[in-house]
Amino acid sequence: MSDSNNDNNLIVEGKHADNERLKLESNYLRGTIVEDLADRITGGFTPDNYQLIRTHGMYQQDDRDIRAERQKQKLEPLHNVMLRARMPGGIIKPEQWLAIDKFADDYTSYGSIRLTTRQTFQFHGVLKPNIKLMHQTLNSIGIDSIATAGDVNRNVLCTSNPVESELHQEAYEWATKISEHLLPQTKAYAEIWLDAEKVETTEEPILGKSYLPRKFKTTVVVPPKNDIDVHANDMNFVAIAENGKLVGFNLLVGGGLAMTHGDKSTYPRKADDFGFLPLDKTLDVAAAVVTVQRDWGNRVNRKNAKTKYTLDRVGIDTFKAEVEKRAGVKFTESRPYEFTSRGDDFGWIEGFDGKHHLTLFVENGRLLDFLNKPLKTGVAEIAKVHKGDFRMTANQNLIIAGVDTADKAQIEKLARDHGLLDNISNQRLNSMACVAFPTCPLAMAEAERYLPGLVTDVETILKKHDVADDHVILRVTGCPNGCGRAMLAEIGLVGKGPGKYNMYLGGNQAGTRVPKLYQENVDETSILTIIDELVARWSNERNEGEAFGDFTIRAGIVAEVKVSKRDFHD
């Protein structure tokens, strides 16, 4: 079918991808998961259920470090699942934290809690006999993992900043409302994992019987912080405040970072601005965007199934007009706002309400007890005495929020005693990686295990060129699926094979520009050589205060990506 923008091309014709079959045949996401759970001959799930458990918040994985050895022993891979919890806005109570801490100790292969770029936590390495217990444990503390993966609207992100307490609370409440409004209506999750009474599902009014063509991501963001990277997401509600009160949202649609190596029909893309909407139309608009993507998204080719490709195929104006029609709203001109930064504010900050908030840097989001740095134990000890809440950030960090003045010293001492409050360079604070090896089945190269040493080397390079107090937004992802958000970095490294990466340059500090390929298939030694040469130029040639990504474009090192479909691969 042609990609020209006209009303005859709203739906892509052709044989549907096999995922469409399995969703349609799944009886509203039930499949034969129950039967698979009872099969103890294998630790894994059948191919269809392998896909369906994602809509229940899990990915089947195995330990890739020992896969070859198990093959030699004629054993199947050590199948297990990773679970990603549904935590809109990333807020979790101390008592909930202690429960997930204990489960990680008792029932996961790695013993860690992983804070993710989706502003939630993940368990890694849960074996089949413990999967049901995991869901029941979470349910007992008011947490679930419904729709945190698969072809549904996933965990809704929200700006973490607790300083503007009233405004943030309003934004958080909308993130929660949007999450609930867009959840699957099927009771499959409760039936399978919580032994709830079976309830026949007759329809999914928003998601449809075949659910969405591809994953769908939503955020609520409070400027000037772009700490959830709006341009990585399909639908973004930008909070507009007057006199500290939320009055409505600007809507941004069509962001997304995933792509496929060697396939020029795929590309990362910024979201488009649809305009301003009043608060009372928020849920109607959210549902309208999702249903338009449901009806018009590409169900033939999953590589082109995301909202960003639907917008480019049918045209932004056509998509926007249909959203207005379905929501019964007319967008007005977007209200002024500006994103000035997107990192977290580390250390202590005081909110307008007099409460104090301590943001802890957690490298790669991995909470585990390391040698001389018992990070996981430290957070648990804080949870035992903390009277406020915890806030997981979309940058893999943790905020100890709502601390009374009288309790600051105790909280800080616990953090310092457990290695949670060290002197961290600006460069390390602004570097991030996805999980990759050994657990992610999609990983082509290392990311989480590669990043710490890479950052140390980059710190040395910055010091060598007298810019040690500055930083470059550096992100590494083990494959091109975008989990580490490398396609919004000033230097983005995307795994191509063992020890090899594609290097992208030219993103900006605010996260509003996609970088461009600079060199392909670069090994780790060459990466450092290139960074050394580029930082030397940046230090010597930049304008005052000019960020690295801006410099690479002004100096002609890479061309600016203005329109991804046109510019990204040229």
Secondary structure by P-SEA (a helix, b strand, c coil): cccccccccccccccccaaaaaaaaccccccaaaaaaaccccccccaaaaaaacccbbbbbccccaaaaaaaaccccbbbbbbbbbcccccccaaaaaaaaaaaaccccccccccccccccccccccccaaaaaaaaaaaaccccccccccccccccccccccaaaaaaaaaaaaaaaaaaacccccccccccccccbbbbcccccccccccccbbbbbcccccccccccccccbbbbbbbccccccccccccbbbcccccccccbbbbbbbbcbbbcccaaaaaaaaaaaaaaacccccccccccaaaaaaaacaaaaaaaaaaaaccccccccbbbbcccccccccccccccbbbbbbbbcccccccccccaaaaaaaaaaacccbbbbbccccccccccccccaaaaaaaaaaaacccccccccccccccccccccccccccccccccaaaaaaaaaaaaaacccccccbbbbbcccccccccccccbbbbbccccbbbbbcccccccccccccccccccaaaaaaaaaaaaaaaaccccccccaaaaaaaaccccccccccccccc
